[in-house]
Structure formats: C-alpha cells, structure tokens
Amino acid sequence: MSETANGVREGGCRCGQVRFRITTPEMLTLACHCRGCQRMTGAPYSVTMIVPGGGFEVTAGEPVLGGLHGEVKHYHCPHCLSWVYTIPPVPMPMVNVRATMLDDVSGFAPYAETYTDEMLPWAKTPAKRSFPRFPADEAWPQLIREYMQSGGG
C-alpha cells in the first residue's frame, strides 16, 4: 500500500465532507462478495483494509450509521452517503476501512476474499485465500499472520 513518508494514509468520502487518517499498518486486506456488500456498494464486491482501532481517526465530518443499523456498524457520509468504514463487533478494536476511500489506492490488492458462495461468476480478484463465508473465528489470527508475512501491512 502506498503511504506518506511518515506512514500515514488519508482518505475520505466522495464529496469530501468526511475525512479520515490511518496511522498504523493494515492487518489484512479483503474483498467481500456477500449480497449485503454488493447492495451497499452497487458493485460486485466491497474492498476493505482492516486496521487496529487505535490507528484510525475521523478528521473531518460526522459519519452516520447506514446499512442495516444492527450489530455491525457501517458508517457513511451524511451528505453523499458514501460507505466509508465499518466497526465489526469483535473483541479486539478494529476498523474496516473501505479501501476505495483512500486518497491513494496504489498498491492495494485484497489478500483474501470472503463470501465466495455469493460471488458473481465474473467478479474475479487476485486474492490468495478464498472462503465460501467468513473464516471461522479461530482462523483469523493465522490469516492475519500470513498476510503480514507476505509483505502486507
């Protein structure tokens, strides 16, 4: 992933009212093919970078909840309604930042893809690992280690 000399990456929504900063390396990059992501993005899949919660901050604007308003919190710009990030209900604080919201997306590629059982047949990615649904909870630490050892993050 491309980042500034000090390791900081920035991004924002389509209209620019919501801006954010990432100050830590990502833990994992993903493409999700689930129908929910397809519907929220209007695309065949969503792409995300999982970053530690302490390494992400909103620097401008006030994101609002979107999506289903359930246990998983999807945050959107209140003006242009871009889906900017998600906070999953997991024990470790983390943020799933929509990679397409980064100012510079050069170097981004999903390491893994999820929900391939809902994948559109022509929606290929370069992901090295594929899962029919989400990996089992106990599989995530190993998947993150693999990503980090492959040069990601």
Secondary structure, DSSP 8 states (H G I E B T S, - for coil): ----TTS-EEEE-SSSSSEEEE-S--SEEEEE--HHHHHHHTSS-EEEEEEEGGGEEEEES--EEETT-SSSEEEE-TTT--EEEEE---SS-EEEEEGGGBS--TT---SEEE-GGG--TT-----SEE-SSS--GGGHHHHHHHHHHTT--
